[in-house]
Amino acid sequence: MWRYLKRVLIGKPLKTLDEGQSHLTKFKALAMLSSDALSSVAYGTEQITTVLVTLSTAAIWYSLPIAGIVLVLLLAITLSYRQIIHAYPSGGGAYVVATKNWGSNGGLIAGGSLLVDYMLTVAVSTTSGTEAITSAIPFLYNYSVHISVVIVLIIMFMNLRGMSESANFLTIPVYFFVIMMTVMIVWGGYNIATGHVAYHATANYGTPVAGMSAILFIRAFSAGSSSLTGVEAISNAVPNFNPPKKKNAANTLAMMSLILAAFFGGVTFLSFYLGIVPNPHHTVLSQIGAAVFGGEGLGYYLLQLSTAMILAVAANTGFSAFPILAFNMAKDKYLPHAFMDRGDRLGYSNGIISLAVGAIVLIILFHGKTNLLIPLYAVGVFVPFTLSQSGMIIHWFRLKEGNWLVKSTINLVGALISLALVIFLFWQHFSNVWPYLIIMPALLYLFHVIHTHYIKVGMQLRVAEKAKVQLHDYDGATVIVLVGNVTRVTKGAINYARSIGDYVIAMHVSFDENPGKEHKTANEFKAEFPDVRFVDIHSSYRSIATPTLRFVDVIAKRAADKNYSTTVLVPQFVPKHPWQMALHNQTSLRLRTLLNSRENIVVSTYNYHLHE
């Protein structure tokens, strides 16, 4: 049943040779990898003005120079990540750059930050989309968490079906939003140019505002920089593009940045010109739409619909970039190798599922309200920005190729602005970002524990070249069969043990509860197998595991003295349907887990399959 359900949800498996069909064109990649960055237009300007109006509405004009600095940072980041795409086309983005230029710990800080940040991306995006839905349909408000979780699961299954299919789905909301934003900005600009819209700015540009400080200005700038989240996703996903991968990825990044810059700049200007003031019940973008489209007409509702749709699917950027980043870290032995496995549809399914689980946990823990996590979300973005761009400066000074001084200067600008933002976030928002100081050391410790384990395993399993492998030669084999009672399973296990062992022992554990039953079991066994030694171990504490382990240790030592191998055969029956396993105790599983701790024995399972 599960197999058929899986086919319905995910689709039929793809051959490895079909991998080329799952790569992305620039048109699809723009939809799949830019949804997070473009969706930030819906709240980026509002974040700036919300900070400024804490002083006064007259301070809103400062949103224009702040937006200009954000666009300078966007330019620096875009140029830097275009360089990263060409210099490190294997994907992994900031993690790979930081690892190559700052060493493993620098790479792990960048990679760990992004892993957590992608989970926050999914959580914040889905809850934002849910808020748009519940604003339109208020009676759904009490089900916000459930709706968010359902959205995450839908996007997860969509990505498990493969990149190409998920990109097909995403083209609708992303390009719908692009069209509606373009229409709104162009129509608004035309109305301003022709005088159809009156000038309603709360204060003229350049008007002195009493109380305005550098700290407030930087606070508004750091809030507006949330519009730059998701820009790095394309550099992480270069391997997913159609050939030529580097060229297509770099061009897609340029297109996304141009669209983002135009939308962010346009929304900020319209907000200033129209005198829009943040309203808890009416977003800045919603107010601009109402002013441009003339009240609550069709254009306004289409804009709201497109905004809700792109916010809901913005989480997909995380689903696109997280698995590739996890793959690169697993390849370097800092994450479990399971993240390197491809699923039926050639995607890194374990990464996709892990991201969904992490995002759902965040949504549930914070009851679908992740606003307080936005500063932490920003730290998770700008720490990798700082490491990757400063790493590129080291890269250019090492290679000294082409216009390396110009390129390193671009990286320096981006690195300094990003570093300043990180410092300011910790300075002004410490109450919200302090978990980063706990999460990151914990992740670094975990990464190093995993890495150390893989290194030790590799050293122990590696066969040195030209070295002769010494294998132990045994003179015979002892097989211990664990017996609960005499059944067909027991008979089959004993017969199999005879075929592989020189000396077979049947071991049974008896309890005080029913001594008559235990004697009956012994008699039945001896009648069926008179030539096989039957050992009954009495347990007064109803424990099977401890007496079994003690007995096996004794027999294994005696076998070793005779140069015999020791195999413990655990019989079990397998029901016809997997769900029926829950109806039976898991004694055989517990025994195998316990016995696997012993180096000097081989643990084997004899399965008897039921047909009803």
CORNOR-V169808 format. One record per residue. N is the residue number from 0. RES is the residue in one small letter. SS is DSSP state (h for helix, s for strand, l for the rest). OMEGA is omega in degrees with one decimal (none if undefined). NEAR is the number of other ideal C-beta (glycine too) atoms within 12 Angstrom. Layout:
n	res	ss	omega	near
N	RES	SS	OMEGA	NEAR
N	RES	SS	OMEGA	NEAR
This chain:
n	res	ss	omega	near
0	m	l	179.9	10
1	w	h	-178.8	12
2	r	h	-179.6	13
3	y	h	177.5	10
4	l	h	178.6	11
5	k	h	179.5	19
6	r	h	180.0	16
7	v	h	-175.7	14
8	l	h	-171.4	22
9	i	h	-178.0	29
10	g	l	-178.8	25
11	k	l	-179.5	18
12	p	l	176.0	20
13	l	l	175.8	24
14	k	l	178.1	14
15	t	h	-179.1	14
16	l	h	179.1	9
17	d	h	-174.3	18
18	e	h	-179.2	19
19	g	h	-179.2	20
20	q	h	-178.4	18
21	s	h	177.5	34
22	h	l	-170.7	28
23	l	s	167.6	36
24	t	l	178.7	27
25	k	h	-179.3	29
26	f	h	-179.8	24
27	k	h	-178.4	34
28	a	h	178.7	40
29	l	h	178.3	38
30	a	h	-172.8	40
31	m	h	-170.8	49
32	l	h	-177.0	49
33	s	l	-175.6	48
34	s	h	-180.0	54
35	d	h	-178.1	52
36	a	h	-177.3	50
37	l	h	-179.3	52
38	s	h	-179.2	46
39	s	h	175.3	47
40	v	h	-177.4	53
41	a	h	-177.7	44
42	y	l	-176.9	38
43	g	h	179.4	45
44	t	h	-179.8	42
45	e	h	177.8	39
46	q	h	179.7	41
47	i	h	-176.1	44
48	t	h	177.6	43
49	t	h	177.3	32
50	v	h	-175.3	33
51	l	h	-176.7	43
52	v	l	173.5	31
53	t	l	173.9	22
54	l	l	175.3	25
55	s	l	178.5	21
56	t	h	179.0	26
57	a	h	-178.0	26
58	a	h	-177.1	35
59	i	h	-178.4	42
60	w	h	177.7	33
61	y	h	178.3	40
62	s	h	-179.6	46
63	l	h	176.7	33
64	p	h	177.2	24
65	i	h	177.8	38
66	a	h	177.7	41
67	g	h	178.7	22
68	i	h	176.4	31
69	v	h	179.5	39
70	l	h	174.9	32
71	v	h	177.5	24
72	l	h	177.6	41
73	l	h	178.7	43
74	l	h	-179.6	27
75	a	h	-179.6	35
76	i	h	-179.5	48
77	t	h	179.0	38
78	l	h	179.4	32
79	s	h	-178.1	48
80	y	h	171.0	45
81	r	h	176.4	36
82	q	h	179.8	39
83	i	h	179.3	47
84	i	h	-178.5	39
85	h	h	-177.6	29
86	a	h	-177.1	33
87	y	l	-173.9	34
88	p	l	-179.0	30
89	s	l	-177.0	29
90	g	l	-179.2	38
91	g	l	172.7	42
92	g	l	-174.2	56
93	a	h	-179.6	53
94	y	h	-178.4	50
95	v	h	-179.1	43
96	v	h	-178.8	46
97	a	h	179.0	42
98	t	h	-177.1	35
99	k	h	-171.6	29
100	n	h	179.2	32
101	w	h	-178.1	30
102	g	l	-173.0	16
103	s	h	-178.3	24
104	n	h	175.4	23
105	g	h	178.0	28
106	g	h	-179.1	35
107	l	h	175.7	40
108	i	h	178.2	36
109	a	h	-178.6	50
110	g	h	178.8	50
111	g	h	177.5	41
112	s	h	-177.9	41
113	l	h	178.8	49
114	l	h	178.5	46
115	v	h	-177.0	39
116	d	h	178.3	50
117	y	h	174.9	49
118	m	h	176.7	42
119	l	h	177.3	48
120	t	h	-179.1	50
121	v	h	-178.3	52
122	a	h	-177.5	46
123	v	h	-177.5	47
124	s	h	-177.7	49
125	t	h	178.6	49
126	t	h	176.2	42
127	s	h	177.0	47
128	g	h	178.5	44
129	t	h	178.0	36
130	e	h	177.0	34
131	a	h	-179.9	37
132	i	h	-177.7	30
133	t	h	175.0	25
134	s	h	179.1	24
135	a	h	-178.6	19
136	i	l	-170.8	16
137	p	h	-175.4	13
138	f	h	177.8	12
139	l	h	-173.6	20
140	y	h	-178.4	19
141	n	h	-179.6	14
142	y	h	-176.1	19
143	s	h	-179.2	31
144	v	h	-179.4	29
145	h	h	-179.6	23
146	i	h	179.9	29
147	s	h	179.8	41
148	v	h	178.7	29
149	v	h	178.7	24
150	i	h	178.5	40
151	v	h	-179.2	44
152	l	h	178.7	27
153	i	h	-179.7	27
154	i	h	177.4	42
155	m	h	-179.6	37
156	f	h	178.0	30
157	m	h	179.5	34
158	n	h	176.3	45
159	l	h	177.1	36
160	r	l	178.2	33
161	g	l	-176.3	38
162	m	h	-175.0	43
163	s	h	-179.1	33
164	e	h	179.2	28
165	s	h	177.3	41
166	a	h	177.2	41
167	n	h	-179.7	22
168	f	h	-174.0	28
169	l	h	-179.6	42
170	t	h	-176.9	30
171	i	h	-178.3	22
172	p	h	-176.4	37
173	v	h	-177.6	41
174	y	h	172.6	28
175	f	h	177.8	27
176	f	h	178.8	43
177	v	h	-179.2	36
178	i	h	-177.4	26
179	m	h	178.1	36
180	m	h	178.3	37
181	t	h	179.9	23
182	v	h	-177.8	25
183	m	h	-177.0	40
184	i	h	179.9	34
185	v	h	-179.2	19
186	w	h	177.3	29
187	g	h	177.9	36
188	g	h	178.9	24
189	y	h	179.8	16
190	n	h	177.5	23
191	i	h	-178.1	25
192	a	h	-177.2	12
193	t	l	177.2	11
194	g	l	179.4	9
195	h	l	178.3	15
196	v	l	-177.9	23
197	a	l	178.9	13
198	y	l	-175.6	18
199	h	l	-178.5	21
200	a	l	-179.1	28
201	t	l	174.9	28
202	a	l	-180.0	27
203	n	l	178.9	17
204	y	l	178.5	21
205	g	l	179.7	13
206	t	l	178.4	19
207	p	l	179.7	14
208	v	l	-178.9	24
209	a	l	177.5	12
210	g	l	179.6	16
211	m	l	-177.1	27
212	s	l	178.4	17
213	a	h	-178.8	14
214	i	h	178.8	17
215	l	h	178.8	27
216	f	h	-179.4	26
217	i	h	178.2	28
218	r	h	178.0	31
219	a	h	178.5	41
220	f	h	179.9	38
221	s	h	177.5	42
222	a	h	179.7	40
223	g	h	-179.9	45
224	s	h	174.6	44
225	s	h	177.6	47
226	s	h	-175.9	42
227	l	h	177.4	47
228	t	l	178.6	47
229	g	l	-179.2	51
230	v	l	-175.5	51
231	e	l	-171.6	59
232	a	h	-176.9	50
233	i	h	179.6	47
234	s	h	177.3	53
235	n	h	-170.2	50
236	a	l	-179.4	48
237	v	h	-179.2	43
238	p	h	-177.7	39
239	n	h	-176.5	43
240	f	s	170.4	39
241	n	l	174.4	27
242	p	l	-10.7	16
243	p	l	-169.7	16
244	k	h	-175.9	29
245	k	h	-178.2	26
246	k	h	-178.6	19
247	n	h	179.5	31
248	a	h	-179.8	43
249	a	h	179.4	30
250	n	h	177.8	27
251	t	h	177.3	41
252	l	h	179.3	43
253	a	h	179.3	26
254	m	h	-179.8	27
255	m	h	-177.9	43
256	s	h	177.8	39
257	l	h	178.7	23
258	i	h	-179.4	34
259	l	h	-179.5	42
260	a	h	-179.2	33
261	a	h	-178.5	26
262	f	h	-178.2	43
263	f	h	178.4	45
264	g	h	-179.4	34
265	g	h	-179.9	33
266	v	h	-179.7	48
267	t	h	179.6	41
268	f	h	179.4	29
269	l	h	178.8	42
270	s	h	178.2	48
271	f	h	-174.2	39
272	y	h	-177.3	31
273	l	l	178.4	33
274	g	l	-178.7	27
275	i	l	178.2	37
276	v	l	-179.2	29
277	p	l	-178.2	31
278	n	s	-176.8	19
279	p	l	-178.2	14
280	h	l	-174.8	11
281	h	s	-174.9	20
282	t	l	178.4	34
283	v	h	-179.6	38
284	l	h	178.8	48
285	s	h	179.0	35
286	q	h	177.2	32
287	i	h	179.0	47
288	g	h	179.6	38
289	a	h	-179.5	26
290	a	h	-176.5	32
291	v	h	-175.9	36
292	f	l	175.2	28
293	g	l	178.2	17
294	g	l	-175.2	13
295	e	l	178.4	18
296	g	l	-177.9	16
297	l	h	-179.2	15
298	g	h	180.0	25
299	y	h	-178.4	27
300	y	h	176.1	19
301	l	h	176.9	22
302	l	h	179.8	40
303	q	h	178.5	33
304	l	h	-179.2	27
305	s	h	178.8	38
306	t	h	178.5	44
307	a	h	-177.6	36
308	m	h	-176.9	37
309	i	h	175.8	44
310	l	h	-179.2	41
311	a	h	-176.5	42
312	v	h	178.9	46
313	a	l	178.8	48
314	a	l	-175.5	53
315	n	h	176.6	55
316	t	h	176.9	50
317	g	h	-179.9	53
318	f	h	178.7	55
319	s	h	-172.6	53
320	a	h	-176.9	53
321	f	h	-177.8	50
322	p	h	179.0	47
323	i	h	177.8	46
324	l	h	178.3	50
325	a	h	177.0	42
326	f	h	-178.8	38
327	n	h	179.0	41
328	m	h	176.4	42
329	a	h	178.3	30
330	k	h	177.6	27
331	d	l	175.6	29
332	k	l	176.7	25
333	y	l	173.4	39
334	l	l	179.5	36
335	p	l	-178.3	23
336	h	h	177.2	22
337	a	h	179.6	19
338	f	h	177.5	33
339	m	h	-176.0	24
340	d	l	175.8	23
341	r	l	178.2	27
342	g	l	-178.5	31
343	d	l	-175.8	25
344	r	l	174.7	32
345	l	l	173.7	33
346	g	l	178.1	43
347	y	l	-169.7	41
348	s	h	-178.0	32
349	n	h	176.0	26
350	g	h	179.9	40
351	i	h	-178.3	45
352	i	h	179.5	29
353	s	h	178.6	32
354	l	h	-179.9	45
355	a	h	180.0	38
356	v	h	179.6	22
357	g	h	-179.7	31
358	a	h	179.5	42
359	i	h	177.3	30
360	v	h	178.6	22
361	l	h	-179.4	38
362	i	h	-178.9	37
363	i	h	-178.8	22
364	l	h	-177.2	20
365	f	l	173.0	28
366	h	l	177.1	22
367	g	l	179.7	35
368	k	l	-174.0	23
369	t	l	-179.2	35
370	n	h	-178.1	24
371	l	h	-179.7	22
372	l	h	-176.1	36
373	i	h	175.1	38
374	p	h	176.4	35
375	l	h	176.2	40
376	y	h	-179.7	47
377	a	h	177.4	42
378	v	h	178.9	44
379	g	h	177.5	43
380	v	h	-170.1	49
381	f	h	172.1	44
382	v	h	175.0	42
383	p	h	176.0	54
384	f	h	-177.4	48
385	t	h	-178.1	40
386	l	h	-177.4	44
387	s	h	-177.5	50
388	q	h	173.9	46
389	s	h	175.9	33
390	g	h	178.0	40
391	m	h	174.9	46
392	i	h	176.9	32
393	i	h	-179.6	27
394	h	h	-177.7	31
395	w	h	178.8	29
396	f	h	177.7	19
397	r	h	-176.9	15
398	l	h	-178.3	19
399	k	l	180.0	13
400	e	l	174.9	16
401	g	l	179.1	14
402	n	l	-171.2	14
403	w	h	178.4	21
404	l	h	177.8	15
405	v	h	-178.9	16
406	k	h	-179.6	29
407	s	h	176.3	31
408	t	h	176.1	22
409	i	h	179.4	30
410	n	h	-179.9	40
411	l	h	178.0	26
412	v	h	179.9	29
413	g	h	-178.7	43
414	a	h	-178.4	36
415	l	h	179.0	23
416	i	h	179.8	34
417	s	h	179.4	41
418	l	h	178.3	26
419	a	h	179.0	25
420	l	h	179.0	38
421	v	h	179.6	33
422	i	h	-178.2	21
423	f	h	179.4	29
424	l	h	177.8	35
425	f	h	-178.7	25
426	w	h	-172.9	19
427	q	h	-175.6	27
428	h	l	-174.6	29
429	f	h	-178.2	17
430	s	h	-179.8	13
431	n	h	-174.2	24
432	v	h	-179.2	34
433	w	l	178.2	17
434	p	h	179.1	27
435	y	h	-177.9	32
436	l	h	174.9	18
437	i	h	-177.5	14
438	i	h	-174.4	27
439	m	h	175.5	30
440	p	h	178.9	17
441	a	h	178.3	17
442	l	h	178.9	31
443	l	h	177.7	26
444	y	h	179.6	18
445	l	h	179.2	23
446	f	h	-177.6	33
447	h	h	176.0	22
448	v	h	178.7	19
449	i	h	-178.6	26
450	h	h	179.8	27
451	t	h	178.5	16
452	h	h	-178.4	19
453	y	h	178.7	25
454	i	h	-179.9	17
455	k	h	177.9	14
456	v	h	-180.0	14
457	g	h	-179.6	14
458	m	h	-178.7	12
459	q	h	-177.1	11
460	l	h	-174.6	11
461	r	l	176.1	13
462	v	l	-178.6	13
463	a	l	-179.7	11
464	e	l	177.1	7
465	k	l	177.9	6
466	a	l	-179.3	8
467	k	l	-179.3	8
468	v	l	180.0	11
469	q	l	178.0	8
470	l	l	-178.5	8
471	h	l	176.9	11
472	d	l	179.9	9
473	y	l	177.6	20
474	d	l	179.9	15
475	g	s	-176.7	21
476	a	s	173.0	28
477	t	s	179.8	36
478	v	s	176.3	40
479	i	s	178.5	46
480	v	s	178.8	44
481	l	s	-172.6	43
482	v	l	174.0	44
483	g	l	171.8	31
484	n	l	-173.9	24
485	v	l	179.3	29
486	t	l	175.3	21
487	r	h	178.7	18
488	v	h	179.6	29
489	t	h	-179.2	33
490	k	h	179.4	24
491	g	h	-179.3	23
492	a	h	179.2	40
493	i	h	179.3	36
494	n	h	177.9	23
495	y	h	179.5	24
496	a	h	177.7	34
497	r	h	-176.1	22
498	s	h	-177.0	16
499	i	h	-174.0	22
500	g	l	173.9	32
501	d	l	-179.2	21
502	y	s	-175.5	27
503	v	s	177.4	33
504	i	s	173.2	38
505	a	s	-178.2	41
506	m	s	-178.2	42
507	h	s	177.0	37
508	v	s	-178.8	32
509	s	s	-179.1	29
510	f	l	179.1	22
511	d	l	-168.3	14
512	e	l	-175.6	13
513	n	l	-177.0	13
514	p	h	179.3	15
515	g	h	-179.5	13
516	k	h	-177.2	19
517	e	h	176.8	26
518	h	h	178.5	17
519	k	h	179.3	18
520	t	h	-179.8	28
521	a	h	-179.5	28
522	n	h	178.7	19
523	e	h	-178.3	23
524	f	h	-178.1	32
525	k	h	177.0	21
526	a	h	-178.0	14
527	e	h	-176.6	22
528	f	l	-176.5	25
529	p	l	-177.2	13
530	d	l	-178.2	15
531	v	l	179.8	30
532	r	s	179.4	25
533	f	s	-178.7	31
534	v	s	178.7	27
535	d	s	178.9	26
536	i	s	-178.1	30
537	h	s	178.1	21
538	s	l	179.9	23
539	s	l	-175.2	14
540	y	l	175.3	13
541	r	l	179.4	15
542	s	l	176.6	20
543	i	l	-171.5	30
544	a	h	-174.1	27
545	t	h	178.5	19
546	p	h	178.4	27
547	t	h	-177.6	36
548	l	h	179.5	31
549	r	h	-179.6	22
550	f	h	-179.2	32
551	v	h	179.0	40
552	d	h	-179.8	24
553	v	h	-178.5	24
554	i	h	-179.5	35
555	a	h	178.8	30
556	k	h	178.9	18
557	r	h	179.4	20
558	a	h	180.0	30
559	a	h	177.7	22
560	d	h	178.1	15
561	k	l	-175.1	18
562	n	l	174.9	16
563	y	s	170.0	29
564	s	s	178.6	28
565	t	s	176.7	37
566	t	s	174.6	37
567	v	s	-178.6	43
568	l	s	-178.7	41
569	v	s	179.5	41
570	p	s	173.4	37
571	q	s	174.1	31
572	f	s	-177.4	28
573	v	s	179.6	19
574	p	l	-178.9	18
575	k	l	-177.5	14
576	h	l	-176.7	15
577	p	h	-177.3	13
578	w	h	-178.4	11
579	q	h	177.8	14
580	m	h	-178.6	17
581	a	h	-178.1	10
582	l	h	-175.4	13
583	h	l	179.4	18
584	n	l	-175.4	14
585	q	l	-177.5	16
586	t	h	-177.6	22
587	s	h	179.2	33
588	l	h	179.9	18
589	r	h	-179.8	20
590	l	h	179.2	37
591	r	h	179.2	28
592	t	h	-179.7	18
593	l	h	-176.7	26
594	l	h	179.7	34
595	n	l	179.1	19
596	s	l	-177.3	16
597	r	l	-177.3	27
598	e	l	-167.2	12
599	n	l	177.7	25
600	i	l	174.3	33
601	v	s	179.5	27
602	v	s	-178.1	29
603	s	s	-179.0	29
604	t	s	173.4	27
605	y	s	-177.9	33
606	n	s	173.3	18
607	y	s	-173.4	24
608	h	s	176.8	16
609	l	l	-176.6	18
610	h	l	179.6	10
611	e	l	none	8
